[in-house]
Amino acid sequence: MVNSTTGSVRIGLRRRSHLEKIGATLVLLGASALWGQKVNTGYDKTVDFSQFKTYAWIERHTPPTDPVLAALIVADIDSELGKKGLRRVESNPDLLVSCYGGLGSKSAFAAEDPGYTALGGAALPGTTMWGGSVSSAPVAQVVEGTLVVDLADARQKRLVWRGTAKANVDYDKRSKLFDQAGKAVAAIFNKYPPK
């Protein structure tokens, strides 16, 4: 009877340990999905950020190419600054806020085909064995999004803090793009104020 109790306790401990490992793995996977962006911040180390209590947006001179996404990002930045204790004002701000970003594509190229297997073993006219041939695989396009948020001291008219987030985005899936933008803003302001 003692052995069966000890055995069941061991089985229970093994099962609990296994579930804890699975739980830890899921947490790590979730965290990596959330922080899939590359986030960098920079700031003026001579500035006392506790002096900033209010902010205003710098007026844009060019309209955004995606007004819905731009409005969402501005709202997310307003929310994050509010969480940090900053209040938006229309005049006499401590900080001036601006944000900008864009999407760019990167080509992922396929490997050369030195045996010309994609062409049935025959080289194209004008090519050599050293150059390979055109790959039969399509070239993948990867879209990378960049978001930059600048905070400037309104009185001294100089940049005091910048946050940048870069990530691969799926521009065709709008809801996922909006979600990624929100996560990027949160990740950027996770590092504000600097410590």
Buried (B, 14 or more C-beta within 10 A) or exposed (E): EEEEEEEEEEEEEEEEEEEEEEEEEEEEEEEEEEBBBEBEBEBBEEBEBEEBEBBBBEEEEEEBEBEEBBEBBBEBBBBBBEEEEBEBEEEEBBBBBBBBBEBEEEEEEBEEBEEBEBBEEEBEEEEEEEEBBEEEEEEEEEBBBBBBBBBBBBEEEEBBBBBBBBBEBEEEEEEEBBEBBBBBBBBBBEBBBEE
